[in-house]
């Protein structure tokens, strides 16, 4: 399907980037112009908690949209966490939301193969390697099974992102809820 050329944006500058194949992975880009008609999402500038309930929204494999809910934090590492979200290959870059606060907790950066496009007679050489798979096979796990998805914490780049109107609103709502509890 076609979309208007004014909806195409280009990278003007790489503001910050970091890549550790087993850790933090991000790139923060500045676009060639302001995005009109869209509102920036709120981010968590603090720490994620083991009890946080998570969701992710992305566009993997050419899907119009894939929403993964009922996610949990499995472990918290230095600069990233492991979650049990039901995301697909190609979800990298998708925001991971805290269902309670509605703020972004992080960005999906890697996870095991869920399925592959081609069929064939290949066999798995090393079951511990999530990238070594048998073509034509879908890997199915329980919610707690599999290796989980690695998510770079948004607080890794929070100092480079201005506070948004939505973030201020959500912070105020949280403050009011806390006052009512006391």
Buried (B, 14 or more C-beta within 10 A) or exposed (E): EEEEEEEEEEEEEEEEEBEEEEBBBBBBBEEEEEEEEEEBBBBBBEEBEEEBBBBBBBBBEEEEEBEBEEBBBBEBEEBBBBBBBBBBBBBBBBBBBBEEBBBBBBBBBBBBBBBBEEEEEBEEEEEEEBEEBBEEBEBEEEEEEBBBBBBBBBBBBBEEBEEBEBBEEBBEEEEEEEEEEE
